């Protein structure tokens, strides 16, 4: 039994190996984005909006493609010290991987890159009360990802003008190559 559990654990860790050849940055197959996702990290130019009790601090649960090609995002966030479940539908635009959403203002949502079986990085621009906020989110198919995926996210953040002080990790532990599995 212990050997079976060890094999399963090693299989999950090996399944997380970063492979640049699997990264998609355009012409997305949106059906492959559907499914369960976990919030790994977020970054924002207005960090307060993604900090604890921030209005844009969301914890993704799943993404589903709807009939018209839009996306249904299911997530939860804290409202008055209670966890609140929310589902919103993003409208499809004419561009691959780009959507509009009306949530706490007008928003544009764009997939920056994805490895459909491991992670997706989303870029959102929120326009509310005359103010624009830029948010990047890293979602994983696993509750925790190896550091190579976080490195990829940090690179995307830097390319959008967001330094490390703007990033909030949601995972308690990031798997590193040195900590492949903990029994």
C-alpha positions as CSV (number, residue, x, y, z in Angstrom):
1,X,0.0,0.0,0.0
2,X,2.8,2.4,0.9
3,X,4.5,1.6,-2.4
4,X,1.2,2.4,-4.3
5,X,0.9,5.8,-2.5
6,X,4.5,6.6,-3.2
7,X,4.1,5.8,-6.9
8,X,0.9,7.9,-7.0
9,X,2.7,10.8,-5.3
10,X,5.7,10.6,-7.6
11,X,3.4,10.4,-10.6
12,X,1.7,13.7,-9.6
13,X,5.0,15.4,-9.1
14,X,6.4,14.1,-12.4
15,X,3.2,15.2,-14.1
16,X,4.1,18.8,-13.1
17,X,7.3,18.9,-15.0
18,X,7.6,22.2,-16.9
19,X,7.8,21.7,-20.7
20,X,8.0,24.9,-22.8
21,X,6.9,22.9,-25.8
22,X,3.4,22.6,-24.2
23,X,2.9,26.3,-23.7
24,X,0.2,27.9,-25.8
25,X,0.2,31.7,-26.3
26,X,-2.3,32.1,-29.1
27,X,-5.0,30.2,-31.0
28,X,-6.3,28.7,-27.8
29,X,-8.4,25.5,-27.7
30,X,-10.8,26.9,-25.1
31,X,-12.4,23.5,-24.5
32,X,-9.1,22.4,-22.9
33,X,-9.3,25.2,-20.3
34,X,-12.5,23.7,-18.9
35,X,-12.3,22.0,-15.6
36,X,-11.0,22.3,-12.0
37,X,-8.4,25.0,-11.3
38,X,-6.7,26.2,-8.1
39,X,-5.5,29.7,-7.3
40,X,-1.7,29.7,-7.0
41,X,-0.8,33.4,-7.1
42,X,-2.0,36.8,-8.1
43,X,-0.4,40.2,-8.8
44,X,-1.9,43.6,-9.2
45,X,-0.7,47.2,-9.8
46,X,-3.1,48.1,-6.9
47,X,-2.0,45.3,-4.5
48,X,-4.7,46.3,-1.9
49,X,-7.4,44.9,-4.2
50,X,-5.9,41.4,-4.1
51,X,-4.8,41.4,-0.4
52,X,-7.0,39.9,2.3
53,X,-10.4,41.5,2.1
54,X,-9.6,43.0,-1.3
55,X,-12.5,43.1,-3.7
56,X,-10.5,41.3,-6.5
57,X,-9.0,38.6,-4.3
58,X,-10.7,35.6,-5.7
59,X,-10.1,31.8,-5.4
60,X,-10.9,30.0,-8.6
61,X,-12.7,26.7,-8.4
62,X,-13.4,26.0,-12.1
63,X,-13.7,27.3,-15.6
64,X,-16.3,26.0,-18.1
65,X,-16.9,26.9,-21.7
66,X,-20.5,28.0,-22.3
67,X,-22.5,27.4,-25.5
68,X,-21.7,30.7,-27.2
69,X,-17.9,30.2,-26.6
70,X,-17.7,32.4,-23.5
71,X,-16.3,31.2,-20.2
72,X,-18.1,30.6,-16.9
73,X,-15.8,31.3,-14.0
74,X,-16.7,29.7,-10.6
75,X,-14.9,31.1,-7.6
76,X,-15.2,32.2,-4.1
77,X,-14.1,35.2,-2.1
78,X,-14.5,36.6,1.4
79,X,-17.4,39.0,2.0
80,X,-18.0,40.3,5.5
81,X,-15.8,37.4,7.0
82,X,-17.9,34.8,5.1
83,X,-16.9,32.7,2.1
84,X,-19.1,33.6,-0.8
85,X,-19.5,31.4,-3.9
86,X,-19.8,33.3,-7.2
87,X,-20.2,32.2,-10.9
88,X,-19.8,34.8,-13.7
89,X,-20.0,34.4,-17.4
90,X,-17.4,36.1,-19.6
91,X,-18.5,37.2,-23.0
92,X,-16.5,36.1,-26.0
93,X,-14.8,38.7,-28.1
94,X,-13.6,38.3,-31.7
95,X,-10.1,37.4,-30.5
96,X,-8.8,34.0,-29.4
97,X,-8.5,33.9,-25.6
98,X,-10.0,37.3,-25.0
99,X,-13.3,38.0,-23.1
100,X,-15.3,40.7,-21.4
101,X,-16.9,40.5,-18.0
102,X,-19.0,42.8,-15.9
103,X,-17.8,42.1,-12.3
104,X,-17.0,45.0,-10.0
105,X,-16.9,47.3,-13.0
106,X,-16.1,46.6,-16.7
107,X,-13.3,44.1,-17.3
108,X,-11.3,42.6,-20.1
109,X,-9.9,39.1,-19.5
110,X,-7.2,37.6,-21.6
111,X,-5.4,34.3,-21.5
112,X,-1.7,35.1,-21.6
113,X,-0.5,31.5,-21.8
114,X,-1.5,28.0,-20.9
115,X,-0.3,24.5,-20.6
116,X,-3.8,23.0,-20.5
117,X,-2.9,20.1,-18.2
118,X,-0.8,22.2,-15.7
119,X,-1.4,26.0,-15.5
120,X,-2.9,29.0,-17.1
121,X,-2.0,32.7,-16.7
122,X,-4.8,35.2,-17.0
123,X,-4.5,39.0,-17.5
124,X,-7.5,41.1,-16.4
125,X,-8.0,44.9,-16.7
126,X,-10.7,46.2,-14.3
127,X,-12.2,49.6,-15.0
128,X,-14.2,50.9,-12.0
129,X,-15.2,54.5,-11.0
130,X,-12.7,56.0,-13.5
131,X,-9.8,53.9,-12.2
132,X,-8.0,51.0,-14.1
133,X,-6.5,48.1,-12.2
134,X,-4.3,45.4,-13.9
135,X,-4.4,41.9,-12.4
136,X,-2.5,38.8,-13.4
137,X,-3.5,35.4,-12.0
138,X,-1.8,32.0,-12.0
139,X,-4.1,29.0,-11.8
140,X,-3.0,25.4,-11.6
141,X,-4.5,22.1,-12.2
142,X,-2.9,21.1,-8.9
143,X,-3.2,23.0,-5.6
144,X,0.5,23.5,-5.6
145,X,3.0,23.9,-8.5
146,X,6.7,23.6,-8.8
147,X,8.8,26.8,-8.6
148,X,9.4,26.7,-12.4
149,X,5.7,27.6,-12.9
150,X,5.9,30.5,-10.5
151,X,9.1,31.7,-12.3
152,X,7.0,31.7,-15.5
153,X,4.3,33.7,-13.7
154,X,6.8,36.2,-12.3
155,X,8.2,36.7,-15.8
156,X,4.7,37.5,-17.1
157,X,4.2,39.9,-14.2
158,X,7.5,41.7,-15.0
159,X,6.5,42.0,-18.7
160,X,3.3,43.8,-17.5
161,X,5.2,46.2,-15.2
162,X,4.4,44.3,-11.9
163,X,7.4,43.6,-9.7
164,X,7.7,41.0,-6.9
165,X,6.3,43.4,-4.4
166,X,2.9,43.3,-6.3
167,X,2.7,39.5,-6.2
168,X,0.7,37.5,-3.6
169,X,1.2,33.7,-3.4
170,X,-1.9,31.8,-2.4
171,X,-0.2,28.4,-2.0
172,X,1.3,27.6,1.5
173,X,4.1,25.7,-0.2
174,X,5.5,25.7,-3.6
175,X,7.0,22.4,-4.7
176,X,10.6,22.9,-5.7
177,X,12.8,20.4,-7.5
178,X,14.5,19.7,-4.2
179,X,11.3,18.8,-2.4
180,X,9.9,16.5,-5.0
181,X,7.7,14.6,-2.6
182,X,7.3,14.6,1.2
183,X,6.1,11.3,2.7
